[in-house]
Amino acid sequence: QDKLVMKVPGGQEDAKVMVMSVEELGPCVANIFDSYECFAGHEIGLVTDFVTAHEVKSMLNDVFSEDIAVETESVETKEWVEARDTYMRDLGQLFAGLSHSKAVTSRHSLAKTYQLVPNVRSLRRWVEQNRDNPTFREKLGLR
């Protein structure tokens, strides 16, 4: 059986990962630029969910009514960053030590994201709406 493998930087399998659909990032950023007077000088961490690998597996199994194999694989943060495109390597080097600090993670706000785009979708809602997407299903090992 095919399986979904989530690579978790630093081996923190129970760590909550911040997620947001790329499709919804654009409208959020556009709203920030449209209301720059309100947001000037503020740091805004856009996020629609905080989930663990276990929560992702449970959600996928609920939505698809199938037992989808989800495994975590520990990977060093440096390896994880280097597996991305060049811009990620550059940003990864810059933010590697900072991205999991309490100061940075506390800036990621569901409330602020929903204020910017009230109809932004949670991970579960995104999965439910993309349930029949052939590319998404293929990545999960579903037909």
C-alpha positions as CSV (number, residue, x, y, z in Angstrom):
1,Q,0.0,0.0,0.0
2,D,1.2,3.5,-0.8
3,K,1.7,5.8,2.1
4,L,2.0,9.5,2.8
5,V,5.3,10.4,4.4
6,M,5.5,13.6,6.4
7,K,9.0,14.8,6.8
8,V,9.3,16.5,10.2
9,P,12.3,18.7,10.8
10,G,14.2,18.0,13.9
11,G,12.4,14.7,14.7
12,Q,9.7,16.5,16.6
13,E,6.9,14.1,15.6
14,D,4.4,15.5,18.1
15,A,5.2,19.1,17.1
16,K,2.4,21.2,15.7
17,V,3.0,22.3,12.2
18,M,1.6,25.6,11.0
19,V,-0.3,25.2,7.7
20,M,-2.1,27.4,5.2
21,S,-3.3,26.9,1.7
22,V,-1.1,28.7,-0.9
23,E,-4.4,29.6,-2.7
24,E,-5.4,31.7,0.3
25,L,-2.1,33.3,1.1
26,G,-2.5,35.7,-1.8
27,P,-5.8,37.2,-0.7
28,C,-4.5,37.6,2.9
29,V,-1.4,39.5,1.6
30,A,-3.5,41.6,-0.7
31,N,-5.7,42.6,2.2
32,I,-2.6,43.5,4.2
33,F,-1.3,45.8,1.4
34,D,-4.8,47.3,0.9
35,S,-5.0,48.2,4.6
36,Y,-1.3,49.1,5.1
37,E,-2.2,51.9,7.5
38,C,-3.5,49.3,10.0
39,F,-0.7,46.8,9.6
40,A,2.4,49.0,9.1
41,G,5.0,48.1,11.7
42,H,3.2,44.9,12.7
43,E,4.4,41.4,12.2
44,I,1.7,39.1,11.0
45,G,2.0,35.3,11.0
46,L,-0.6,33.9,8.6
47,V,-1.8,30.4,9.5
48,T,-5.1,28.5,9.3
49,D,-4.3,25.5,11.4
50,F,-1.7,24.0,13.8
51,V,-1.7,20.2,13.3
52,T,0.4,17.2,14.3
53,A,1.1,14.2,12.0
54,H,-1.3,12.2,14.1
55,E,-4.0,14.8,13.6
56,V,-3.4,14.8,9.8
57,K,-3.7,11.0,9.7
58,S,-6.9,11.1,11.7
59,M,-8.4,13.8,9.5
60,L,-7.5,12.1,6.2
61,N,-9.0,8.9,7.4
62,D,-12.2,10.7,8.4
63,V,-12.5,12.6,5.2
64,F,-11.7,9.7,2.8
65,S,-13.3,7.0,5.0
66,E,-10.2,4.9,4.2
67,D,-7.2,3.9,6.3
68,I,-4.5,6.1,4.7
69,A,-1.0,5.2,5.9
70,V,0.7,8.3,7.2
71,E,4.2,8.0,8.6
72,T,6.6,10.5,9.9
73,E,10.2,10.6,9.0
74,S,12.7,12.6,11.0
75,V,14.9,14.8,9.0
76,E,17.5,17.3,10.0
77,T,16.3,20.9,9.6
78,K,19.2,21.6,7.3
79,E,18.4,18.6,5.0
80,W,14.7,19.6,5.0
81,V,15.6,23.2,3.9
82,E,18.1,22.0,1.3
83,A,15.5,19.7,-0.3
84,R,13.5,22.8,-1.3
85,D,14.3,25.3,-4.0
86,T,17.1,27.8,-3.8
87,Y,15.1,30.5,-2.2
88,M,14.1,28.1,0.6
89,R,17.7,27.4,1.2
90,D,18.5,31.0,1.6
91,L,15.5,31.7,3.8
92,G,16.1,28.5,5.7
93,Q,19.6,29.5,6.6
94,L,18.3,32.8,7.8
95,F,15.4,31.5,9.8
96,A,16.6,28.0,10.8
97,G,17.2,28.9,14.5
98,L,14.4,31.3,14.8
99,S,11.4,29.6,13.3
100,H,10.5,27.5,16.3
101,S,11.2,30.0,19.0
102,K,8.3,31.0,21.2
103,A,8.5,34.6,20.0
104,V,8.1,33.6,16.3
105,T,5.4,30.9,16.8
106,S,3.3,33.2,19.0
107,R,3.0,35.7,16.1
108,H,1.2,33.1,14.0
109,S,-2.4,34.0,14.7
110,L,-5.6,32.2,13.5
111,A,-7.6,35.2,14.6
112,K,-5.5,37.7,12.5
113,T,-5.7,35.4,9.5
114,Y,-9.5,35.1,9.8
115,Q,-9.7,38.9,10.3
116,L,-7.9,39.4,7.0
117,V,-10.0,36.8,5.0
118,P,-13.0,35.6,6.9
119,N,-13.7,32.7,4.6
120,V,-10.2,31.3,4.7
121,R,-10.3,27.5,4.9
122,S,-8.9,25.3,7.7
123,L,-6.9,22.3,6.6
124,R,-9.8,20.0,7.1
125,R,-12.1,22.1,5.0
126,W,-9.4,22.4,2.3
127,V,-9.0,18.6,2.3
128,E,-12.8,18.1,2.1
129,Q,-13.1,20.5,-0.8
130,N,-10.2,18.8,-2.7
131,R,-11.2,15.3,-1.9
132,D,-11.9,14.5,-5.6
133,N,-8.9,16.3,-7.0
134,P,-7.0,13.7,-8.9
135,T,-3.5,15.1,-8.2
136,F,-4.2,15.3,-4.5
137,R,-5.6,11.8,-4.4
138,E,-2.6,10.4,-6.3
139,K,-0.2,12.0,-3.7
140,L,-2.1,10.2,-1.0
141,G,-1.9,6.9,-2.9
142,L,-5.7,6.9,-3.6
143,R,-7.4,6.2,-7.0
